[in-house]
């Protein structure tokens, strides 16, 4: 059971890192859109920022429930 709980912790860390990366990429696109007055880049940036935030929320709220699923 220890292996499973460490695997869940590792999965949570990896998914959180991916979500944070997507959010940072969205911030960069958003700032680029404001800098160049490009509405397409602004739209894409806000979508990526929100998606990254959603991934982080899923990683912190849903993935830990996997550890209690098999106990």
mmCIF file of the N, C-alpha and C atoms, coordinates in Angstrom:
data_MODEL
# 
_entry.id   MODEL 
# 
loop_
_atom_site.group_PDB 
_atom_site.id 
_atom_site.type_symbol 
_atom_site.label_atom_id 
_atom_site.label_alt_id 
_atom_site.label_comp_id 
_atom_site.label_asym_id 
_atom_site.label_entity_id 
_atom_site.label_seq_id 
_atom_site.pdbx_PDB_ins_code 
_atom_site.Cartn_x 
_atom_site.Cartn_y 
_atom_site.Cartn_z 
_atom_site.occupancy 
_atom_site.B_iso_or_equiv 
_atom_site.pdbx_formal_charge 
_atom_site.auth_seq_id 
_atom_site.auth_comp_id 
_atom_site.auth_asym_id 
_atom_site.auth_atom_id 
_atom_site.pdbx_PDB_model_num 
ATOM 1   N N  . UNK A 1 1  ? 0.823   -1.190 0.000   1.00 0.00 ? 1  UNK A N  1 
ATOM 2   C CA . UNK A 1 1  ? 0.000   0.000  0.000   1.00 0.00 ? 1  UNK A CA 1 
ATOM 3   C C  . UNK A 1 1  ? 0.868   1.255  0.000   1.00 0.00 ? 1  UNK A C  1 
ATOM 4   N N  . UNK A 1 2  ? 2.071   1.164  0.550   1.00 0.00 ? 2  UNK A N  1 
ATOM 5   C CA . UNK A 1 2  ? 2.967   2.317  0.580   1.00 0.00 ? 2  UNK A CA 1 
ATOM 6   C C  . UNK A 1 2  ? 3.358   2.767  -0.815  1.00 0.00 ? 2  UNK A C  1 
ATOM 7   N N  . UNK A 1 3  ? 3.543   1.768  -1.711  1.00 0.00 ? 3  UNK A N  1 
ATOM 8   C CA . UNK A 1 3  ? 3.883   2.109  -3.089  1.00 0.00 ? 3  UNK A CA 1 
ATOM 9   C C  . UNK A 1 3  ? 2.754   2.891  -3.739  1.00 0.00 ? 3  UNK A C  1 
ATOM 10  N N  . UNK A 1 4  ? 1.521   2.470  -3.485  1.00 0.00 ? 4  UNK A N  1 
ATOM 11  C CA . UNK A 1 4  ? 0.380   3.141  -4.103  1.00 0.00 ? 4  UNK A CA 1 
ATOM 12  C C  . UNK A 1 4  ? 0.255   4.582  -3.624  1.00 0.00 ? 4  UNK A C  1 
ATOM 13  N N  . UNK A 1 5  ? 0.447   4.807  -2.331  1.00 0.00 ? 5  UNK A N  1 
ATOM 14  C CA . UNK A 1 5  ? 0.324   6.170  -1.817  1.00 0.00 ? 5  UNK A CA 1 
ATOM 15  C C  . UNK A 1 5  ? 1.468   7.053  -2.320  1.00 0.00 ? 5  UNK A C  1 
ATOM 16  N N  . UNK A 1 6  ? 2.655   6.488  -2.477  1.00 0.00 ? 6  UNK A N  1 
ATOM 17  C CA . UNK A 1 6  ? 3.744   7.297  -3.034  1.00 0.00 ? 6  UNK A CA 1 
ATOM 18  C C  . UNK A 1 6  ? 3.516   7.565  -4.517  1.00 0.00 ? 6  UNK A C  1 
ATOM 19  N N  . UNK A 1 7  ? 2.892   6.619  -5.227  1.00 0.00 ? 7  UNK A N  1 
ATOM 20  C CA . UNK A 1 7  ? 2.571   6.842  -6.634  1.00 0.00 ? 7  UNK A CA 1 
ATOM 21  C C  . UNK A 1 7  ? 1.517   7.938  -6.785  1.00 0.00 ? 7  UNK A C  1 
ATOM 22  N N  . UNK A 1 8  ? 0.552   7.972  -5.889  1.00 0.00 ? 8  UNK A N  1 
ATOM 23  C CA . UNK A 1 8  ? -0.478  9.020  -5.927  1.00 0.00 ? 8  UNK A CA 1 
ATOM 24  C C  . UNK A 1 8  ? 0.146   10.382 -5.641  1.00 0.00 ? 8  UNK A C  1 
ATOM 25  N N  . UNK A 1 9  ? 1.075   10.426 -4.686  1.00 0.00 ? 9  UNK A N  1 
ATOM 26  C CA . UNK A 1 9  ? 1.760   11.684 -4.377  1.00 0.00 ? 9  UNK A CA 1 
ATOM 27  C C  . UNK A 1 9  ? 2.577   12.162 -5.570  1.00 0.00 ? 9  UNK A C  1 
ATOM 28  N N  . UNK A 1 10 ? 3.269   11.239 -6.225  1.00 0.00 ? 10 UNK A N  1 
ATOM 29  C CA . UNK A 1 10 ? 4.052   11.591 -7.406  1.00 0.00 ? 10 UNK A CA 1 
ATOM 30  C C  . UNK A 1 10 ? 3.147   12.068 -8.539  1.00 0.00 ? 10 UNK A C  1 
ATOM 31  N N  . UNK A 1 11 ? 2.026   11.385 -8.739  1.00 0.00 ? 11 UNK A N  1 
ATOM 32  C CA . UNK A 1 11 ? 1.067   11.795 -9.764  1.00 0.00 ? 11 UNK A CA 1 
ATOM 33  C C  . UNK A 1 11 ? 0.534   13.190 -9.489  1.00 0.00 ? 11 UNK A C  1 
ATOM 34  N N  . UNK A 1 12 ? 0.231   13.469 -8.228  1.00 0.00 ? 12 UNK A N  1 
ATOM 35  C CA . UNK A 1 12 ? -0.258  14.799 -7.848  1.00 0.00 ? 12 UNK A CA 1 
ATOM 36  C C  . UNK A 1 12 ? 0.781   15.865 -8.167  1.00 0.00 ? 12 UNK A C  1 
ATOM 37  N N  . UNK A 1 13 ? 2.037   15.580 -7.876  1.00 0.00 ? 13 UNK A N  1 
ATOM 38  C CA . UNK A 1 13 ? 3.111   16.542 -8.147  1.00 0.00 ? 13 UNK A CA 1 
ATOM 39  C C  . UNK A 1 13 ? 3.283   16.774 -9.642  1.00 0.00 ? 13 UNK A C  1 
ATOM 40  N N  . UNK A 1 14 ? 3.261   15.704 -10.420 1.00 0.00 ? 14 UNK A N  1 
ATOM 41  C CA . UNK A 1 14 ? 3.441   15.829 -11.874 1.00 0.00 ? 14 UNK A CA 1 
ATOM 42  C C  . UNK A 1 14 ? 2.288   16.597 -12.502 1.00 0.00 ? 14 UNK A C  1 
ATOM 43  N N  . UNK A 1 15 ? 1.058   16.273 -12.123 1.00 0.00 ? 15 UNK A N  1 
ATOM 44  C CA . UNK A 1 15 ? -0.105  16.950 -12.707 1.00 0.00 ? 15 UNK A CA 1 
ATOM 45  C C  . UNK A 1 15 ? -0.140  18.417 -12.286 1.00 0.00 ? 15 UNK A C  1 
ATOM 46  N N  . UNK A 1 16 ? 0.247   18.708 -11.052 1.00 0.00 ? 16 UNK A N  1 
ATOM 47  C CA . UNK A 1 16 ? 0.319   20.102 -10.605 1.00 0.00 ? 16 UNK A CA 1 
ATOM 48  C C  . UNK A 1 16 ? 1.358   20.876 -11.407 1.00 0.00 ? 16 UNK A C  1 
ATOM 49  N N  . UNK A 1 17 ? 2.495   20.258 -11.661 1.00 0.00 ? 17 UNK A N  1 
ATOM 50  C CA . UNK A 1 17 ? 3.543   20.919 -12.451 1.00 0.00 ? 17 UNK A CA 1 
ATOM 51  C C  . UNK A 1 17 ? 3.079   21.176 -13.882 1.00 0.00 ? 17 UNK A C  1 
ATOM 52  N N  . UNK A 1 18 ? 2.366   20.230 -14.459 1.00 0.00 ? 18 UNK A N  1 
ATOM 53  C CA . UNK A 1 18 ? 1.845   20.424 -15.817 1.00 0.00 ? 18 UNK A CA 1 
ATOM 54  C C  . UNK A 1 18 ? 0.838   21.571 -15.842 1.00 0.00 ? 18 UNK A C  1 
ATOM 55  N N  . UNK A 1 19 ? -0.060  21.596 -14.874 1.00 0.00 ? 19 UNK A N  1 
ATOM 56  C CA . UNK A 1 19 ? -1.047  22.679 -14.792 1.00 0.00 ? 19 UNK A CA 1 
ATOM 57  C C  . UNK A 1 19 ? -0.396  24.034 -14.606 1.00 0.00 ? 19 UNK A C  1 
ATOM 58  N N  . UNK A 1 20 ? 0.622   24.090 -13.757 1.00 0.00 ? 20 UNK A N  1 
ATOM 59  C CA . UNK A 1 20 ? 1.324   25.357 -13.548 1.00 0.00 ? 20 UNK A CA 1 
ATOM 60  C C  . UNK A 1 20 ? 2.042   25.794 -14.815 1.00 0.00 ? 20 UNK A C  1 
ATOM 61  N N  . UNK A 1 21 ? 2.604   24.846 -15.541 1.00 0.00 ? 21 UNK A N  1 
ATOM 62  C CA . UNK A 1 21 ? 3.262   25.182 -16.804 1.00 0.00 ? 21 UNK A CA 1 
ATOM 63  C C  . UNK A 1 21 ? 2.288   25.736 -17.827 1.00 0.00 ? 21 UNK A C  1 
ATOM 64  N N  . UNK A 1 22 ? 1.127   25.135 -17.927 1.00 0.00 ? 22 UNK A N  1 
ATOM 65  C CA . UNK A 1 22 ? 0.101   25.639 -18.854 1.00 0.00 ? 22 UNK A CA 1 
ATOM 66  C C  . UNK A 1 22 ? -0.349  27.039 -18.434 1.00 0.00 ? 22 UNK A C  1 
ATOM 67  N N  . UNK A 1 23 ? -0.504  27.254 -17.137 1.00 0.00 ? 23 UNK A N  1 
ATOM 68  C CA . UNK A 1 23 ? -0.925  28.573 -16.655 1.00 0.00 ? 23 UNK A CA 1 
ATOM 69  C C  . UNK A 1 23 ? 0.133   29.634 -16.940 1.00 0.00 ? 23 UNK A C  1 
ATOM 70  N N  . UNK A 1 24 ? 1.399   29.301 -16.739 1.00 0.00 ? 24 UNK A N  1 
ATOM 71  C CA . UNK A 1 24 ? 2.469   30.258 -17.027 1.00 0.00 ? 24 UNK A CA 1 
ATOM 72  C C  . UNK A 1 24 ? 2.528   30.553 -18.516 1.00 0.00 ? 24 UNK A C  1 
ATOM 73  N N  . UNK A 1 25 ? 2.352   29.531 -19.346 1.00 0.00 ? 25 UNK A N  1 
ATOM 74  C CA . UNK A 1 25 ? 2.327   29.734 -20.791 1.00 0.00 ? 25 UNK A CA 1 
ATOM 75  C C  . UNK A 1 25 ? 1.153   30.641 -21.170 1.00 0.00 ? 25 UNK A C  1 
ATOM 76  N N  . UNK A 1 26 ? 0.025   30.478 -20.500 1.00 0.00 ? 26 UNK A N  1 
ATOM 77  C CA . UNK A 1 26 ? -1.124  31.342 -20.749 1.00 0.00 ? 26 UNK A CA 1 
ATOM 78  C C  . UNK A 1 26 ? -0.853  32.779 -20.359 1.00 0.00 ? 26 UNK A C  1 
ATOM 79  N N  . UNK A 1 27 ? -0.166  32.987 -19.236 1.00 0.00 ? 27 UNK A N  1 
ATOM 80  C CA . UNK A 1 27 ? 0.186   34.353 -18.825 1.00 0.00 ? 27 UNK A CA 1 
ATOM 81  C C  . UNK A 1 27 ? 1.092   34.998 -19.857 1.00 0.00 ? 27 UNK A C  1 
ATOM 82  N N  . UNK A 1 28 ? 2.048   34.234 -20.369 1.00 0.00 ? 28 UNK A N  1 
ATOM 83  C CA . UNK A 1 28 ? 2.958   34.770 -21.397 1.00 0.00 ? 28 UNK A CA 1 
ATOM 84  C C  . UNK A 1 28 ? 2.169   35.152 -22.645 1.00 0.00 ? 28 UNK A C  1 
ATOM 85  N N  . UNK A 1 29 ? 1.261   34.291 -23.091 1.00 0.00 ? 29 UNK A N  1 
ATOM 86  C CA . UNK A 1 29 ? 0.450   34.616 -24.271 1.00 0.00 ? 29 UNK A CA 1 
ATOM 87  C C  . UNK A 1 29 ? -0.444  35.822 -24.011 1.00 0.00 ? 29 UNK A C  1 
ATOM 88  N N  . UNK A 1 30 ? -0.987  35.908 -22.799 1.00 0.00 ? 30 UNK A N  1 
ATOM 89  C CA . UNK A 1 30 ? -1.843  37.043 -22.454 1.00 0.00 ? 30 UNK A CA 1 
ATOM 90  C C  . UNK A 1 30 ? -1.061  38.348 -22.497 1.00 0.00 ? 30 UNK A C  1 
ATOM 91  N N  . UNK A 1 31 ? 0.120   38.353 -21.918 1.00 0.00 ? 31 UNK A N  1 
ATOM 92  C CA . UNK A 1 31 ? 0.950   39.561 -21.940 1.00 0.00 ? 31 UNK A CA 1 
ATOM 93  C C  . UNK A 1 31 ? 1.400   39.902 -23.358 1.00 0.00 ? 31 UNK A C  1 
ATOM 94  N N  . UNK A 1 32 ? 1.687   38.873 -24.142 1.00 0.00 ? 32 UNK A N  1 
ATOM 95  C CA . UNK A 1 32 ? 2.057   39.123 -25.538 1.00 0.00 ? 32 UNK A CA 1 
ATOM 96  C C  . UNK A 1 32 ? 0.885   39.735 -26.300 1.00 0.00 ? 32 UNK A C  1 
ATOM 97  N N  . UNK A 1 33 ? -0.323  39.271 -26.007 1.00 0.00 ? 33 UNK A N  1 
ATOM 98  C CA . UNK A 1 33 ? -1.506  39.824 -26.665 1.00 0.00 ? 33 UNK A CA 1 
ATOM 99  C C  . UNK A 1 33 ? -1.726  41.271 -26.302 1.00 0.00 ? 33 UNK A C  1 
ATOM 100 N N  . UNK A 1 34 ? -1.487  41.629 -25.038 1.00 0.00 ? 34 UNK A N  1 
ATOM 101 C CA . UNK A 1 34 ? -1.622  43.029 -24.644 1.00 0.00 ? 34 UNK A CA 1 
ATOM 102 C C  . UNK A 1 34 ? -0.504  43.880 -25.236 1.00 0.00 ? 34 UNK A C  1 
ATOM 103 N N  . UNK A 1 35 ? 0.689   43.309 -25.331 1.00 0.00 ? 35 UNK A N  1 
ATOM 104 C CA . UNK A 1 35 ? 1.818   44.075 -25.872 1.00 0.00 ? 35 UNK A CA 1 
ATOM 105 C C  . UNK A 1 35 ? 1.660   44.385 -27.343 1.00 0.00 ? 35 UNK A C  1 
ATOM 106 N N  . UNK A 1 36 ? 1.138   43.446 -28.099 1.00 0.00 ? 36 UNK A N  1 
ATOM 107 C CA . UNK A 1 36 ? 0.987   43.624 -29.546 1.00 0.00 ? 36 UNK A CA 1 
ATOM 108 C C  . UNK A 1 36 ? -0.427  44.038 -29.933 1.00 0.00 ? 36 UNK A C  1 
ATOM 109 N N  . UNK A 1 37 ? -1.301  44.236 -28.936 1.00 0.00 ? 37 UNK A N  1 
ATOM 110 C CA . UNK A 1 37 ? -2.713  44.546 -29.173 1.00 0.00 ? 37 UNK A CA 1 
ATOM 111 C C  . UNK A 1 37 ? -3.339  43.508 -30.101 1.00 0.00 ? 37 UNK A C  1 
ATOM 112 N N  . UNK A 1 38 ? -3.107  42.235 -29.741 1.00 0.00 ? 38 UNK A N  1 
ATOM 113 C CA . UNK A 1 38 ? -3.590  41.117 -30.531 1.00 0.00 ? 38 UNK A CA 1 
ATOM 114 C C  . UNK A 1 38 ? -4.700  40.406 -29.752 1.00 0.00 ? 38 UNK A C  1 
ATOM 115 N N  . UNK A 1 39 ? -5.951  40.573 -30.172 1.00 0.00 ? 39 UNK A N  1 
ATOM 116 C CA . UNK A 1 39 ? -7.047  39.956 -29.422 1.00 0.00 ? 39 UNK A CA 1 
ATOM 117 C C  . UNK A 1 39 ? -7.017  38.430 -29.464 1.00 0.00 ? 39 UNK A C  1 
ATOM 118 N N  . UNK A 1 40 ? -6.469  37.850 -30.516 1.00 0.00 ? 40 UNK A N  1 
ATOM 119 C CA . UNK A 1 40 ? -6.376  36.393 -30.593 1.00 0.00 ? 40 UNK A CA 1 
ATOM 120 C C  . UNK A 1 40 ? -5.442  35.835 -29.545 1.00 0.00 ? 40 UNK A C  1 
ATOM 121 N N  . UNK A 1 41 ? -4.308  36.479 -29.358 1.00 0.00 ? 41 UNK A N  1 
ATOM 122 C CA . UNK A 1 41 ? -3.349  36.026 -28.347 1.00 0.00 ? 41 UNK A CA 1 
ATOM 123 C C  . UNK A 1 41 ? -3.895  36.248 -26.948 1.00 0.00 ? 41 UNK A C  1 
ATOM 124 N N  . UNK A 1 42 ? -4.640  37.331 -26.746 1.00 0.00 ? 42 UNK A N  1 
ATOM 125 C CA . UNK A 1 42 ? -5.251  37.571 -25.435 1.00 0.00 ? 42 UNK A CA 1 
ATOM 126 C C  . UNK A 1 42 ? -6.270  36.483 -25.115 1.00 0.00 ? 42 UNK A C  1 
ATOM 127 N N  . UNK A 1 43 ? -7.077  36.134 -26.080 1.00 0.00 ? 43 UNK A N  1 
ATOM 128 C CA . UNK A 1 43 ? -8.086  35.106 -25.881 1.00 0.00 ? 43 UNK A CA 1 
ATOM 129 C C  . UNK A 1 43 ? -7.439  33.754 -25.592 1.00 0.00 ? 43 UNK A C  1 
ATOM 130 N N  . UNK A 1 44 ? -6.442  33.408 -26.378 1.00 0.00 ? 44 UNK A N  1 
ATOM 131 C CA . UNK A 1 44 ? -5.739  32.141 -26.171 1.00 0.00 ? 44 UNK A CA 1 
ATOM 132 C C  . UNK A 1 44 ? -5.053  32.125 -24.811 1.00 0.00 ? 44 UNK A C  1 
ATOM 133 N N  . UNK A 1 45 ? -4.476  33.248 -24.414 1.00 0.00 ? 45 UNK A N  1 
ATOM 134 C CA . UNK A 1 45 ? -3.782  33.331 -23.140 1.00 0.00 ? 45 UNK A CA 1 
ATOM 135 C C  . UNK A 1 45 ? -4.709  33.132 -21.963 1.00 0.00 ? 45 UNK A C  1 
ATOM 136 N N  . UNK A 1 46 ? -5.883  33.747 -22.000 1.00 0.00 ? 46 UNK A N  1 
ATOM 137 C CA . UNK A 1 46 ? -6.812  33.598 -20.880 1.00 0.00 ? 46 UNK A CA 1 
ATOM 138 C C  . UNK A 1 46 ? -7.368  32.182 -20.830 1.00 0.00 ? 46 UNK A C  1 
ATOM 139 N N  . UNK A 1 47 ? -7.559  31.559 -21.994 1.00 0.00 ? 47 UNK A N  1 
ATOM 140 C CA . UNK A 1 47 ? -8.021  30.168 -22.014 1.00 0.00 ? 47 UNK A CA 1 
ATOM 141 C C  . UNK A 1 47 ? -6.979  29.241 -21.405 1.00 0.00 ? 47 UNK A C  1 
ATOM 142 N N  . UNK A 1 48 ? -5.714  29.457 -21.761 1.00 0.00 ? 48 UNK A N  1 
ATOM 143 C CA . UNK A 1 48 ? -4.651  28.619 -21.215 1.00 0.00 ? 48 UNK A CA 1 
ATOM 144 C C  . UNK A 1 48 ? -4.479  28.855 -19.719 1.00 0.00 ? 48 UNK A C  1 
ATOM 145 N N  . UNK A 1 49 ? -4.615  30.089 -19.287 1.00 0.00 ? 49 UNK A N  1 
ATOM 146 C CA . UNK A 1 49 ? -4.495  30.403 -17.870 1.00 0.00 ? 49 UNK A CA 1 
ATOM 147 C C  . UNK A 1 49 ? -5.591  29.704 -17.065 1.00 0.00 ? 49 UNK A C  1 
ATOM 148 N N  . UNK A 1 50 ? -6.818  29.758 -17.551 1.00 0.00 ? 50 UNK A N  1 
ATOM 149 C CA . UNK A 1 50 ? -7.927  29.111 -16.857 1.00 0.00 ? 50 UNK A CA 1 
ATOM 150 C C  . UNK A 1 50 ? -7.799  27.588 -16.892 1.00 0.00 ? 50 UNK A C  1 
ATOM 151 N N  . UNK A 1 51 ? -7.349  27.047 -18.014 1.00 0.00 ? 51 UNK A N  1 
ATOM 152 C CA . UNK A 1 51 ? -7.164  25.597 -18.103 1.00 0.00 ? 51 UNK A CA 1 
ATOM 153 C C  . UNK A 1 51 ? -6.074  25.126 -17.149 1.00 0.00 ? 51 UNK A C  1 
ATOM 154 N N  . UNK A 1 52 ? -4.986  25.865 -17.067 1.00 0.00 ? 52 UNK A N  1 
ATOM 155 C CA . UNK A 1 52 ? -3.917  25.514 -16.138 1.00 0.00 ? 52 UNK A CA 1 
ATOM 156 C C  . UNK A 1 52 ? -4.392  25.561 -14.702 1.00 0.00 ? 52 UNK A C  1 
ATOM 157 N N  . UNK A 1 53 ? -5.174  26.577 -14.367 1.00 0.00 ? 53 UNK A N  1 
ATOM 158 C CA . UNK A 1 53 ? -5.736  26.655 -13.022 1.00 0.00 ? 53 UNK A CA 1 
ATOM 159 C C  . UNK A 1 53 ? -6.669  25.493 -12.725 1.00 0.00 ? 53 UNK A C  1 
ATOM 160 N N  . UNK A 1 54 ? -7.446  25.099 -13.707 1.00 0.00 ? 54 UNK A N  1 
ATOM 161 C CA . UNK A 1 54 ? -8.336  23.949 -13.530 1.00 0.00 ? 54 UNK A CA 1 
ATOM 162 C C  . UNK A 1 54 ? -7.576  22.658 -13.319 1.00 0.00 ? 54 UNK A C  1 
ATOM 163 N N  . UNK A 1 55 ? -6.494  22.492 -14.042 1.00 0.00 ? 55 UNK A N  1 
ATOM 164 C CA . UNK A 1 55 ? -5.666  21.289 -13.879 1.00 0.00 ? 55 UNK A CA 1 
ATOM 165 C C  . UNK A 1 55 ? -5.059  21.252 -12.481 1.00 0.00 ? 55 UNK A C  1 
ATOM 166 N N  . UNK A 1 56 ? -4.598  22.391 -11.992 1.00 0.00 ? 56 UNK A N  1 
ATOM 167 C CA . UNK A 1 56 ? -4.018  22.446 -10.644 1.00 0.00 ? 56 UNK A CA 1 
ATOM 168 C C  . UNK A 1 56 ? -5.081  22.126 -9.593  1.00 0.00 ? 56 UNK A C  1 
ATOM 169 N N  . UNK A 1 57 ? -6.285  22.637 -9.777  1.00 0.00 ? 57 UNK A N  1 
ATOM 170 C CA . UNK A 1 57 ? -7.371  22.344 -8.824  1.00 0.00 ? 57 UNK A CA 1 
ATOM 171 C C  . UNK A 1 57 ? -7.703  20.859 -8.828  1.00 0.00 ? 57 UNK A C  1 
ATOM 172 N N  . UNK A 1 58 ? -7.752  20.257 -10.006 1.00 0.00 ? 58 UNK A N  1 
ATOM 173 C CA . UNK A 1 58 ? -8.012  18.819 -10.093 1.00 0.00 ? 58 UNK A CA 1 
ATOM 174 C C  . UNK A 1 58 ? -6.900  18.041 -9.401  1.00 0.00 ? 58 UNK A C  1 
ATOM 175 N N  . UNK A 1 59 ? -5.662  18.471 -9.618  1.00 0.00 ? 59 UNK A N  1 
ATOM 176 C CA . UNK A 1 59 ? -4.529  17.767 -9.006  1.00 0.00 ? 59 UNK A CA 1 
ATOM 177 C C  . UNK A 1 59 ? -4.566  17.844 -7.491  1.00 0.00 ? 59 UNK A C  1 
ATOM 178 N N  . UNK A 1 60 ? -4.978  18.973 -6.953  1.00 0.00 ? 60 UNK A N  1 
ATOM 179 C CA . UNK A 1 60 ? -4.942  19.120 -5.503  1.00 0.00 ? 60 UNK A CA 1 
ATOM 180 C C  . UNK A 1 60 ? -6.197  18.587 -4.815  1.00 0.00 ? 60 UNK A C  1 
ATOM 181 N N  . UNK A 1 61 ? -7.306  18.481 -5.536  1.00 0.00 ? 61 UNK A N  1 
ATOM 182 C CA . UNK A 1 61 ? -8.556  18.061 -4.903  1.00 0.00 ? 61 UNK A CA 1 
ATOM 183 C C  . UNK A 1 61 ? -8.954  16.624 -5.243  1.00 0.00 ? 61 UNK A C  1 
ATOM 184 N N  . UNK A 1 62 ? -8.790  16.201 -6.478  1.00 0.00 ? 62 UNK A N  1 
ATOM 185 C CA . UNK A 1 62 ? -9.314  14.908 -6.911  1.00 0.00 ? 62 UNK A CA 1 
ATOM 186 C C  . UNK A 1 62 ? -8.286  13.792 -6.767  1.00 0.00 ? 62 UNK A C  1 
ATOM 187 N N  . UNK A 1 63 ? -7.061  14.047 -7.150  1.00 0.00 ? 63 UNK A N  1 
ATOM 188 C CA . UNK A 1 63 ? -6.053  12.988 -7.129  1.00 0.00 ? 63 UNK A CA 1 
ATOM 189 C C  . UNK A 1 63 ? -5.810  12.449 -5.723  1.00 0.00 ? 63 UNK A C  1 
ATOM 190 N N  . UNK A 1 64 ? -5.775  13.268 -4.666  1.00 0.00 ? 64 UNK A N  1 
ATOM 191 C CA . UNK A 1 64 ? -5.612  12.678 -3.322  1.00 0.00 ? 64 UNK A CA 1 
ATOM 192 C C  . UNK A 1 64 ? -6.745  11.727 -2.925  1.00 0.00 ? 64 UNK A C  1 
ATOM 193 N N  . UNK A 1 65 ? -7.899  11.868 -3.538  1.00 0.00 ? 65 UNK A N  1 
ATOM 194 C CA . UNK A 1 65 ? -8.994  10.949 -3.246  1.00 0.00 ? 65 UNK A CA 1 
ATOM 195 C C  . UNK A 1 65 ? -8.685  9.540  -3.732  1.00 0.00 ? 65 UNK A C  1 
ATOM 196 N N  . UNK A 1 66 ? -7.779  9.395  -4.685  1.00 0.00 ? 66 UNK A N  1 
ATOM 197 C CA . UNK A 1 66 ? -7.377  8.083  -5.157  1.00 0.00 ? 66 UNK A CA 1 
ATOM 198 C C  . UNK A 1 66 ? -6.707  7.275  -4.051  1.00 0.00 ? 66 UNK A C  1 
ATOM 199 N N  . UNK A 1 67 ? -5.969  7.958  -3.182  1.00 0.00 ? 67 UNK A N  1 
ATOM 200 C CA . UNK A 1 67 ? -5.287  7.252  -2.103  1.00 0.00 ? 67 UNK A CA 1 
ATOM 201 C C  . UNK A 1 67 ? -6.282  6.624  -1.131  1.00 0.00 ? 67 UNK A C  1 
ATOM 202 N N  . UNK A 1 68 ? -7.400  7.280  -0.906  1.00 0.00 ? 68 UNK A N  1 
ATOM 203 C CA . UNK A 1 68 ? -8.391  6.728  0.025   1.00 0.00 ? 68 UNK A CA 1 
ATOM 204 C C  . UNK A 1 68 ? -9.351  5.767  -0.672  1.00 0.00 ? 68 UNK A C  1 
ATOM 205 N N  . UNK A 1 69 ? -9.260  5.632  -1.974  1.00 0.00 ? 69 UNK A N  1 
ATOM 206 C CA . UNK A 1 69 ? -10.169 4.764  -2.717  1.00 0.00 ? 69 UNK A CA 1 
ATOM 207 C C  . UNK A 1 69 ? -9.938  3.295  -2.413  1.00 0.00 ? 69 UNK A C  1 
ATOM 208 N N  . UNK A 1 70 ? -8.677  2.919  -2.209  1.00 0.00 ? 70 UNK A N  1 
ATOM 209 C CA . UNK A 1 70 ? -8.350  1.511  -2.031  1.00 0.00 ? 70 UNK A CA 1 
ATOM 210 C C  . UNK A 1 70 ? -7.991  1.145  -0.598  1.00 0.00 ? 70 UNK A C  1 
ATOM 211 N N  . UNK A 1 71 ? -8.366  1.977  0.360   1.00 0.00 ? 71 UNK A N  1 
ATOM 212 C CA . UNK A 1 71 ? -8.059  1.642  1.751   1.00 0.00 ? 71 UNK A CA 1 
ATOM 213 C C  . UNK A 1 71 ? -9.217  0.960  2.431   1.00 0.00 ? 71 UNK A C  1 
# 
